[in-house]
């Protein structure tokens, strides 16, 4: 399974590593992160969250997701780039 996402931001935390915020380009596609999932070729941990982000009308964004890479992302993902979330079965 492959789903298109746009990279919104990448956050570094000293004690927790990195988090990647990305917007699902075709909302409503349901998915689960596995130990073999990749976002733009970057291996992901089995972690998925939705940030508490509101749109201009005060409604929660249902198309934003937070991913956690296995290793620190350097130049592999650029803000604004469109990448594929590839989900392989375990």
C-alpha positions as a Markdown table, in Angstrom:
| # | Residue | x | y | z |
|---|---|---|---|---|
| 1 | Unk | 0.0 | 0.0 | 0.0 |
| 2 | Unk | 1.3 | 3.5 | -0.9 |
| 3 | Unk | -0.2 | 6.8 | 0.3 |
| 4 | Unk | 0.9 | 10.3 | -0.7 |
| 5 | Unk | 1.9 | 12.8 | 2.0 |
| 6 | Unk | 3.4 | 16.3 | 2.0 |
| 7 | Unk | 6.1 | 17.0 | 4.6 |
| 8 | Unk | 5.0 | 19.9 | 6.9 |
| 9 | Unk | 7.7 | 19.9 | 9.5 |
| 10 | Unk | 10.4 | 17.9 | 11.3 |
| 11 | Unk | 11.0 | 18.4 | 15.0 |
| 12 | Unk | 14.0 | 17.3 | 17.0 |
| 13 | Unk | 13.8 | 16.6 | 20.7 |
| 14 | Unk | 16.9 | 15.8 | 22.7 |
| 15 | Unk | 15.5 | 13.0 | 24.8 |
| 16 | Unk | 13.0 | 11.6 | 22.3 |
| 17 | Unk | 14.5 | 11.9 | 18.8 |
| 18 | Unk | 12.7 | 13.2 | 15.8 |
| 19 | Unk | 9.1 | 13.5 | 14.8 |
| 20 | Unk | 7.8 | 14.2 | 11.2 |
| 21 | Unk | 4.5 | 16.0 | 10.7 |
| 22 | Unk | 3.0 | 15.3 | 7.3 |
| 23 | Unk | -0.3 | 16.0 | 5.6 |
| 24 | Unk | -2.2 | 13.2 | 3.9 |
| 25 | Unk | -3.0 | 14.4 | 0.3 |
| 26 | Unk | -6.0 | 12.2 | -0.1 |
| 27 | Unk | -7.8 | 12.3 | 3.3 |
| 28 | Unk | -9.8 | 9.3 | 4.5 |
| 29 | Unk | -7.5 | 6.5 | 3.5 |
| 30 | Unk | -7.1 | 4.3 | 6.6 |
| 31 | Unk | -3.7 | 2.8 | 7.4 |
| 32 | Unk | -1.6 | 1.3 | 10.1 |
| 33 | Unk | 2.2 | 1.7 | 10.6 |
| 34 | Unk | 4.2 | -1.6 | 10.6 |
| 35 | Unk | 7.8 | -2.2 | 11.4 |
| 36 | Unk | 8.4 | -2.2 | 7.7 |
| 37 | Unk | 6.8 | 1.1 | 6.9 |
| 38 | Unk | 8.7 | 3.9 | 5.1 |
| 39 | Unk | 8.0 | 7.6 | 4.5 |
| 40 | Unk | 9.9 | 8.8 | 1.5 |
| 41 | Unk | 12.3 | 6.0 | 1.9 |
| 42 | Unk | 12.9 | 6.7 | 5.6 |
| 43 | Unk | 12.3 | 3.8 | 7.9 |
| 44 | Unk | 9.6 | 4.4 | 10.5 |
| 45 | Unk | 9.1 | 3.2 | 14.0 |
| 46 | Unk | 5.6 | 1.7 | 14.8 |
| 47 | Unk | 4.4 | 5.1 | 16.0 |
| 48 | Unk | 1.5 | 7.2 | 14.7 |
| 49 | Unk | -0.2 | 10.2 | 16.1 |
| 50 | Unk | -2.4 | 13.1 | 15.1 |
| 51 | Unk | -1.3 | 16.6 | 16.3 |
| 52 | Unk | -3.8 | 18.8 | 18.0 |
| 53 | Unk | -3.9 | 21.4 | 15.1 |
| 54 | Unk | -6.9 | 23.5 | 14.2 |
| 55 | Unk | -7.8 | 25.0 | 10.8 |
| 56 | Unk | -9.1 | 28.5 | 10.3 |
| 57 | Unk | -12.7 | 27.5 | 11.3 |
| 58 | Unk | -11.5 | 25.9 | 14.6 |
| 59 | Unk | -12.0 | 22.4 | 13.4 |
| 60 | Unk | -9.3 | 19.8 | 14.0 |
| 61 | Unk | -7.2 | 18.8 | 11.0 |
| 62 | Unk | -8.0 | 15.2 | 10.2 |
| 63 | Unk | -5.3 | 15.0 | 7.5 |
| 64 | Unk | -2.2 | 15.7 | 9.6 |
| 65 | Unk | -0.2 | 12.8 | 11.0 |
| 66 | Unk | 3.0 | 12.5 | 13.1 |
| 67 | Unk | 5.6 | 9.8 | 12.3 |
| 68 | Unk | 8.7 | 8.8 | 14.1 |
| 69 | Unk | 11.8 | 7.7 | 12.1 |
| 70 | Unk | 14.0 | 4.9 | 13.2 |
| 71 | Unk | 17.1 | 7.0 | 12.5 |
| 72 | Unk | 17.6 | 10.8 | 12.5 |
| 73 | Unk | 16.4 | 12.4 | 9.2 |
| 74 | Unk | 19.0 | 14.8 | 7.7 |
| 75 | Unk | 18.5 | 15.7 | 4.0 |
| 76 | Unk | 16.3 | 12.7 | 3.1 |
| 77 | Unk | 13.0 | 14.7 | 3.5 |
| 78 | Unk | 12.5 | 18.3 | 2.6 |
| 79 | Unk | 9.7 | 20.5 | 4.0 |
| 80 | Unk | 7.0 | 20.8 | 1.3 |
| 81 | Unk | 8.1 | 17.7 | -0.6 |
| 82 | Unk | 5.5 | 15.1 | -1.6 |
| 83 | Unk | 6.5 | 11.6 | -0.5 |
| 84 | Unk | 4.9 | 8.2 | -0.4 |
| 85 | Unk | 4.1 | 6.3 | 2.8 |
| 86 | Unk | 4.8 | 2.7 | 1.9 |
| 87 | Unk | 3.3 | 0.1 | 4.2 |
| 88 | Unk | 4.5 | -3.5 | 3.9 |
| 89 | Unk | 3.0 | -6.3 | 5.9 |
| 90 | Unk | 5.2 | -7.6 | 8.7 |
